[in-house]
Amino acid sequence: MTTETDIVGQFGPEAGTPEILSALQHLIKLHALSTEDLYIKWEQFSYQKHDSNSNLSQSNLEQFKNFLQTQV
């Protein structure tokens, strides 16, 4: 099971908020990814948006979910 500290360690302190943390844990379970693999996909998503400093907002997470779904 992915712990909060694993997620916050990869994504940074903004991933510690309950809404963001819950969404990331859901994506890890849904896509059967490790925390590191999800973070790599987040970096790919950010790169495609041409924004290397994408913040973990609800809006960006919704776009990220769509990004993951298109990769399936």
Disulfide bonds with the S-S distance in Angstrom:
none
